């Protein structure tokens, strides 16, 4: 039995690139879309926000001398490419999918409109939100929080390559402690890097719970939907 009726899944662009995190990996796309298909078949309404790190990252480019606005605009275009790639795979699996963009590219992608998004979701389409928030200086984490609030998602799911939130990088610190549950305030005060501060603040102010889990492990998304805790829950203070 699914615990959630409507979810917002945040995917990093790197997740689509497989082990290298660059470009597209057919196996990674199949694995991710297969997991989403599994929960979609349970009747869960699925919205997705995807990043563009497998194609381009605006902030590092800005640190290298590129104008930050230009870099972020290029990143927005990268999310559109990723959204189309995901749509193609979902459609290949027989799932009606719509891509909605915060920036106008109507020759390829529909513009974002909340009423349209809600209608598609209620019709059991998968809806992929691209173009970030449509503004520079805001990450796709913030876009995910914003869309989760707008579509009144029951939960924001952060699919990563790590099985939860740790007090240090577990790849560098073998003794790093994993949190089963952590509050929004702890994430901010301890700089746990779950999502950016703006995204966390938005979720806290609007009581959107966050589940962080390893999407590269088969079946983890379905476990989260069923109410199991394979990762870390980010919640309000007691």
Secondary structure, 3 states (H helix, E strand, C coil): CCCCCEEEEEECHHHHHCCCCCCCCHHHHHHHHHHHHHHHCCCCEEEEEECCCCCCCHHHHHHCCCCHHHHHHHHHHHHHHHHHHHHHHHHHCCCCEEEEECCCCCCCCEECCHHHHHHHHHCCCEEEEECCCCCCCCCHHHHHHHHHHHCCCCEEEEEECCCCEECCCCCCCCCCCEECEEEHHHHHHCCCCCCCHHHHHHHHHCCCCEEEEECCCCCHHHHHHCCCCCCEEEECCC
